[in-house]
Amino acid sequence: MSPRRAPRAASADLLSTLGRLADQARRGVELQQARVDLAEALQSEMLPASLPALPGLRTAARYSPARHGLDIGGDWYDGFKLPEGALAFCIGDVQGHDVEAAAFMGQVRICLRAVAGVVVDPGEVLSRANEVLLSMDRELFATCTLLRFDPETRELETARAGHVPSVWATVDGEYGIAEDDGGLPLNLMPGAGYAVTRRRLTKAGSIVLLTDGVVEGPKFPIEVGLERVARVVRDAAGTDPGELAAEVMKVADSTGHADDAAVLVLSHDDVGSR
C-alpha cells in the first residue's frame, strides 16, 4: 500500500501549494485594485469641480482614466481666478502611475495656485514653483503648461515646463501647434528658467491644452497625434468648448494608449463681440 500513499501525499502537498499561491495572487490583485481605486479617488478629488469663465471666454475640460486601470496617476488640469481679474489655466502630467504620482500631482497643483496668486509672470511662477517642489525632496517630476489671460488687454501669456505643445485655431481657418520655447520639467533642477510667449487674442477661436495620453500611443507617435488634434480644432474652432473637448478626446481613443489623458479647451470670441 505504501507505494500508493506517496503519490497521494505529494498530490495533497501540490494542491496545498497551488491553493496558497492562488490566495497570494488573489490578495495581490486585491491590493493592486485597492491602489488603483485610491489613486482614482485622489485624482478625482483634486481636479477642479468647475473652471472659471468670462464674457467672451468659455472653458471646458475632459479627463479619461487609463484604459486598463493600472496607469492612473499624474494627469491634471486646473483653472482659477487671479488678483485684479485675470485668469490662470494649467495642465500637466506627473511621472509615474500610482498613488504617489496622484499625491504629488495634488502638491504641484496647489503649489502653482499659491505662487500664481502673488507672482504675475507665468515663467516666474514656474521657476518659483520648481524651487518649492525641489525643497520637498520628492523624486518625481512633472511637466505642465501654464496660461495667464488678462480680459482687459486680451493678452495670453504662456509658459511651458517640458510639456506637450498646445493647439490653436481661429474661425477663419488659421491653426497650428504652439511650439513655444519652454524649460525643463518641474522638480528636476534648481534655478530652471521658463520663457514666456505672449499673444493678443483678436480673432474668435479655440486653444486646446492636453496631455501626452491624448496624442501618443502604440498606434502612432506624438507628432501624428498632434496633427490629428490640430485638424479637429481647426474644424471646430470657436464652437462649444465641451463639444470640442469631447472630439479631441476621441483622438486619445484612437492611439491605443494605456495612459490617462486630459484636455482643457478655451474658446474665445473676437474683440468686436465683447
N, C-alpha and C positions, 0 to 999 in steps of 0.2 A: 504493500500500500504506500510505503514511503516515497517511491518514485513518482507517484501521482500527486502527493501532497505538495511537493516542492513547486511545481508549476502553479498550483492554486495560491500558494503564499506569494509567489512572485507576481501573479496577476493582481492579487489584493494590494500588494505594495505599489504596483503600477497605477492601479485605479486611484489609490490614495494620493499618489504624487500628482496625477493628472487633475484630480479634484482640487488639490491645494494650488496648483498652478492656475487653474481656471478661476479660482476665487481671487488670487492675486491679480490676475488680468482684469477681472470684473471690477475690483476695487481701484485698479489703476485707471480704468476707463471712467469710473465714477469720479475719481479725483480730477482727472483732466476735464471732464464735463463741468465739475464744480468751478474749476479755474476759469473756464470759458464763460460760464454764467456770471461769475463775479466780475470778470473783465467787461462783459457786455453791460452789466448794471452800472459799473463805474463810468463807462464811457457815455452811456445814455444820460446819466445824471449830470455829467459835466458839460454836455453840449447845451447850448442856449435854448430855452423854450421858445424864444421869438427873436427876430432880428429887427434892428431899427430901420426906419424908412423916413423919407421926407417928401414934400411935394416935388414931383419930378424925378424921384428916385425910388424904385421898387426893388425889393430884395426877396430872395428865396434860397433855400438850401436843401440838399438831399444827402443822406448818409445810407450806405449799404454795407452790412457786416460781411465778413469773409464768407465765401461760398461754402466752405467746408467746416466753418465754425472754429477752426483751430488757429487762425491768423488774426483774431480780433486784437485790438490793441491801441495803436497810436494815432489814427487819423482824427482830426478835429477841424471844426470851423467855428468862427465867433464873429459877433458884430456888437458894437456898443457905442454909446454917446460919449463924446469928449467935451471938455470945457469949451465954452464960447460957441457951442452949436455944431462943431464938426463931428463927423462920424468916423469910426475905425472899423475895418473888417480884416480878418486874417483867416488863413487856412494853413494846415500843417500836418506833418507826419513824423511820429517818433519812431526811432529804430526799435525793432523788436515787436513781438506779437504775444503779449501775455499781460498778467495783472500789473507787473512792474511798469510796462510800457504805458498802460492805461493810466496808472497813477502819475507817472512822470508827465504825461500829456496834460493832466489837470494842473500840475505845477507850472508848466510852460504857459498855459493859457492864462492862469491867474497872474503870473509874472508880467506878461505882456500887457494885460489890463492895467496893472498897478503902475508900470513905468510910463505907459502911454497917457495916463492921467496927469502926469507932471512934465512930460517931455513932448515937444511938438513934432520935431523932425523924426520921421519913421526910421531912418537909418540909425539915428542916435538911440531910438527906442530899442532896436535890435542889439546894438552894441552894449547898452547898459543891461538889458535882459540877459545877454550872454554872460556878462560878468557875475550877475546874481546866480545864474544857474551853475556856473563853474564853482561858486562858493559852496554849493550844496554837496559837492563831491559825489555826484552820480556818474555812472559810466555810460549812460545812454546819451544819444544826441538827437536833435530834432531839426528838420527843415521846415521853413514856413515862408509865406508871403504876407506882408502887412501893407494895407492901404489906408490912407487918410484922405477923406473927402471933405472939402470946405464948400458948403452950399452957397455961400456968398460969392466967392470967386469962381466957383465951379472947377476948381483945381483938384486934380487927383495926384497924390504923391504915393509912390510905390517903392518899397524896399524888399529885397529877397535874400533869404538865407539858405542857399543851396537847394531851393525848391523848384518844382516843375513850373515852367512858364505859364502865365495866364493867357487866355484867348479873348480877342475882342472883335467886334463887328459893328458897323453903323447901318442904318436903314437904307442908305443909298448904295449899298453893295461893297463898301470897303471892309476888309477884315484882315486879321493877321495873328501871329503868335508873338507875344511880347517877350522877346529875348533880352530883357533889361539886364544891365550889369548887376551882379549880386555879390554875395560873400559866402563864407563858409557856413555850414550848419551851426546851429547854436549848441553850446556846451562842448566844443571841440578845442578851441584855442583862445587864450587870453588876448585881449587887445584887437580882436577882429573888427574890421570896419565894413560898412554896408552902404553902397552907393544908393542914391535916391533918384528916381526918374519922375519928372513932373509933366503932366498933361492937363490941358483945359478941355473939358467936355462941352463942345459946342453943338454937336450933332446928336440926334437920338440914336440909341444903340444899346448894346449889352456888353458887359465884361464878365468873363467866367473864370473863376479860380477853381482849381481842382487838385486832387492828389494823384500820385502815380498809379494807384489802383484803377483809376478811370481809363488810363491811356496805355498801360503796359501790361502785357501778359504773354503766355506761351504762344498765342496765335499771331501776334505781330509786335514789333518793337515800339518804343515810346514815340518815335518820330511819326510813324504811321498813325498811331492813336491821336496825337495832337492834330494832325491834318484832318482826321475824321471829325474831331470835335470842332475844328475851325469851320468846316463846311456846315455842320449842324448850326453853329452860332450865326454864320452868315445868312442862312436861310430863315432864321427865326429872330434876328436882331430886333430889339425893341419890343418884343411881344411879352406876354405874361411871364414873369421870371420863374414861377413854379412849373409851368409847362416846359419852358426851355431847360430847366434843371433836370426834369424827368427825361427829356430827349437826350441830353448829354449823358445821363446815367446809362442809357441803353448802349452807349459805346463800351462802357465797362463790361456789360453782359457779353459783348462780342469778343472780348480779348481772351477769354478763357482764364481770367485771373483767379487767384485764390486769396488775394489780399482784400482788406476792406477798402472802401472808396468813398470819397466825399466831394461834393460840388457846391459852390457858392456863386450865385448869379446876382449881378447888379444890372438892372435895366433902367436907363436914364432917358429923359426927354431932351429935346433940343432947347437952346437958350430961349427962343421965342415963345415956347409953350409954358414958361414958368408963370 
